[in-house]
């Protein structure tokens, strides 16, 4: 895992690569994003049908998770230590109040809002950061969601240890960006901060390598579209979203 994760995205070049390469049209990440969009919009519409929530997106980066929910939240706040990421989020038309926070130190305070439910989202954060950063992130969620009735937490694990991706773990062990995170680690993190799992869902079962060859990509997309509709397959998903609430 990267001890310098926060510093990586202080570079405009790295931010541009994230948006133009990682999420390029037709890429593995773009297909995952499309599936996630359908799921989280349905989740929010069903869960918060009486009153729309305020979204707090921790480590918001370019604002992707906020844009997934445009029109379904009363207000949105994005929090990130990278000024370059926040600038890219604003450039992309992210409808939110963006807050630059410190990468370490005292816990950031969720922005004050009107009474009502909240939704805390954390996408593409936990996998590549040290344990203390993970704890800091979930502690932020616990502050924003003090009770079981306060709302929901949605967390992404984009490198599930129990997936097909694990078959490449030994081959890529020395690479800085090949990290793994198990369900047990995520659930232990929730437990430490008073959260319990509500549901989980896979958004890719095939590894990213299946999408890298243009001739194989259409078949990989179709297979993943089908497999991700099977609820119990989340345990073996390459990319997983966990939905939790306070106990």
N, C-alpha and C positions, 0 to 999 in steps of 0.2 A: 504494500500500500504506500501511497505517496505522503511523506511527511510535509512536502512543500506544495500540496495540492492547491492551496489558496493562491500561491504565487504564480502558478502555471498560467492562470487566466488574467494576470496583470498585463499580458502581452496582447496587443491588438492582433498580431499575426495568429496567435493561438485561438483567440476568440473567433476570428474569421474562418479558421480551419474548422472549428466546431460547428459553425453554422453552414459553411459552404461545402464541407467534405463529409463530416459525420452525418449531417441531416440533409445531404443532397437528395434531390428527387430520385426515388427508386432505390435508395439505400436501405440497408437493414434497419437502421434507426428510424428512418422516415416511415417504414411500414409499421414498426412497433408503435410509433407516435400516433398513427391513424387508428390503430386498434385501441390504444389507451384513451384516445379522445372519445370514442363511442362509449366506452365503459364508464369513464368518470362523469361524463355529461348525464348518462342515465342514472348513475349512482346519486349525483347531486339532485337531480330532478325528483327522484323517488324519495330520498331521505329528507330533503328540505322543502317539501311541497307546501308547507304552511308559511314559511318565511325563508327567503334566500339568505345564505350565509355570507359572512365576510371571510374572504380567503387570505391566508397568510402563507406565502410561498417562501420557505427558507432555503437559502442557496439558490435563488431564483434564476441566476445566470442570465440568459437571453430572454427570459420571460415566457418560455414555451408552455410551462404548466399553467400559467395565468391565461395565456391565449386559448388553451384548451377549453376554458370555462367562461370565456367572454359571453355576457348576456345571461348567465345563470347565477351570478353572485351580486350582492348589494354593493360591495366594494372589494378591492384587492390591494394587498400590500406585498411587495417583493423585497427581500432582504439578501444582500450579497456583499462580500468584501471587495469585489472587483469593480472599480469604476468603469473599466472597459466593457465588462459584461452588462452593467446597468445602462451604459450608453447604447449598446447594441439592442437591449430590450426596448428602450425608448424609440430607437430608430425603426424597430420592427412594428411599432404601433401597439405596444403592450399597454392596455388600459389599466393602470395601477399606479399607486404611489410607491415610488422606489426608494429604498433606504440603504445607504452604504453602511455596513456594520464592520466591526473589527473581526479578524479571523480567529482571535483567541481572546482570553481575558473574561471580564464580567459578562454574564449572560445578557444578550440583547433583550429588550423589553418589547413585546408585541405592541404594535400601534394601537392606541385607544380607538374604540369604535362605539357605535350605538349598541344598546342591549340586543341580544339575539344570538343565534348560533354562529359558530366559526368552523372553518375548514382549514386545516393545516396540511400543506403538501410539501413533499421533499422528493425531488426527482434527480437521479444520477448523482447523488451525494455520498451515501453511506459506503458504497463499495470501495472507493479509492482513498478513504481518509483513515487516520488512526482512530483507535477506540475512544480516546478522550473527545475527539471532534464529533463522533457519533453520539456520545452521551450528551454533549453540549446541544446538539441539534434536537434530540428527543426531549431534553429538559426544556428547551424553548417551547416545544409543542405542549408539554405539560403545563406550562405557564399560560398558554393561550387557551388550553382546554382543561380547566380545573376540575370539572365534574363529568360524569357519564353523559349528562344531558347537554353539555356544552357544544358538542359537535363531533367531528370525525378527523382522524389523522390518516393520510394516504402517503405511503412510503414506497419508493421503488428500489428493487435490488436488481441491477442489470448484469449481475455475474453470479447467478445461483450455483453453488457448489454441487448441487445434486442434479445438474443438467448435463446434456451432451457436451456442453462447453468444457466440462471438467476433463474430458478425454485429452484435451490439448494442454492441460495444466503443466505437466512435466516438461513438455517441449517449449513452453513459453515462460517457464518459471523465473528466468532471469530478466524478463521484460518488465519495465516499470509499470506498464498499464494493464498487466494481466493479474488482476486480483480476483479472489473468490470470497463469497459471503454465503454462509449456510442459513437455512431457515432457523435452526436452533440459535444462531447468533442474533438474528433479528428478533426472535421471540424473547430471548433473554434480555435484550435491550429494552423491549417494551415492558417486560416484567419489572425491571429496575426502576422504571419511571411511572409505574402505575397504570399501564395500558394493557388491554387484552385484545386479542385478534377477533375481528368480526367476520372477515372473509379475506380470501386471497384469490388472485387470478393470474394466469400466465398470458403473456402477450407475444411470446416467441417460444417455440420448443426447439426448433433447429438453431444451430449456432450461426453467428454472423457470417462465417466463412461460406455458408450455403448461398448467400446473397451476393458474393463478390464477383462471380462469373456471370456475365450477362446472359449466357445461354441457359444457366441453371436457375437464375433469379425468379422467373415467372413461376416455375414449378415449386420453388421454395415458398414463395408467397402464398400460393394456393394451399399447399400442405399446412403451413402455419395458420392460415385463416381457418382451416377446418379443425386442427388440433386445439387451437386456443378457445374453441367453443365448448370443449369438454371440461367441466368445472374441476374434476379431481386431478387433472394433469398439471395443475399449478405447481405441485411438488417437484416436478421434473422440468419445469419451464426454465428457459435461459434468462428471460426477463420476467420478473414477477412484481405485481403491486400487492401490498398488504394494506388492508383497511382495518383500523383499530379505533377503540374509544377508551376513555378512562374507566377504570373499574369503579 
